[in-house]
């Protein structure tokens, strides 16, 4: 016999749903890669993350596909993070501080299909992507006015992609032990090793982090993340 109270899977999309439903106007403040300070809200991030999901579905991304990010701590990175995980794909956060040959190794090992990249790292991708045959396209996380010259074969502009996508997409609906995040070690002993996180583990880790003996965070706090998202 199973209990049926709160019978829903612990998937991370519900965390951003909660932020949108109960704290839609709370600000997320970013020093953008282009320079200016940018202010957005959890409500806006929720809608834009759903646009990311729809773009991925239009590119035939399936549950379990690995979608990489090579980016700093920004609101755009949060949007991509939830947009990838919300449809059951795996967000592979690449560490730009690894040696180029290590990045090539882990991109190929993970078989990443798409990479979301900040302007900072476009020259790095220009150099290594010819050695990464699984990557089908690169999304540069900027607007049309700041799109760089690049040798990358299939390139999308992040803001243009979002403008052309709808927020109408279903999140979740899969088992809570579904993989959601992929990180690799720094490769100090041989090649980097991948660690695959589940929705359930991330959800429970979030709940633990809110406890008074850990971060004890409440909606009254302002938090500055100093650890990079990768």
C-alpha positions, 0 to 999 in steps of 0.5 A, a space after each residue: 500500500 502506498 501513501 498518496 498525499 503529495 504524490 508528485 515527483 521531486 523535479 527541479 522545475 517545481 523549484 522555479 515554479 514556486 519562485 514564480 508563483 510566490 516570489 515573482 517580483 523578487 529581483 535577480 541582479 547580474 553583472 552582464 558579460 557585456 558590462 552593464 548591471 541587469 535586473 530581472 525577476 523570478 517571474 521573468 526568468 521562469 517565462 524565459 526558461 520556458 522559451 529555452 525549453 521550447 527552442 530545445 524541443 524545436 531542435 528535437 532535444 529528447 529526455 536524457 540528451 546532454 546540453 552543455 553550458 559554458 557560462 558565468 553566473 548570470 540570469 541567462 545561465 539560470 534560464 538555460 539551466 532550468 530550460 534544459 532540466 525542465 524537459 528532462 534533458 541533462 544540463 552539463 555545466 562545462 568548466 572553462 578553467 580546464 585545459 582545452 584538451 580536457 574540455 574536448 574530452 568531456 564534451 565528447 565523453 558526454 556527447 553534448 548536442 548543444 552548447 550555450 556559451 557566454 561571449 567570453 568563451 567564444 574564442 575557446 569554442 572556436 578552437 576546440 569545436 572542430 574536435 567535438 563531432 557530437 555538437 550540433 549547434 552553439 547558442 551565444 548568450 547575447 543579443 543581436 547587437 553583440 553577436 561576435 564574428 566566429 568560425 563556429 558552423 551552426 550558431 544561434 543568438 540567444 535573445 533571438 531564439 527566445 524572441 522566436 519561442 513560446 512560453 507554452 511548454 509542459 515541464 516535468 512529468 518524468 520520474 524524479 530519479 531522472 538525470 538532470 545535471 552533469 559535472 566533471 572533476 578537474 582531472 587531477 588524476 587522469 581524465 576528468 570523471 563525470 558525476 551525474 545528479 538526479 532531480 531528486 538529489 538536487 531537490 532534497 539538497 535544496 531543502 537541506 540547504 534551507 535548514 537553520 543549521 545550514 544556510 537558513 535562507 529565507 525570502 528576506 535574504 539577499 544572497 551573492 553566489 561566489 561559487 561558479 555554477 559550473 
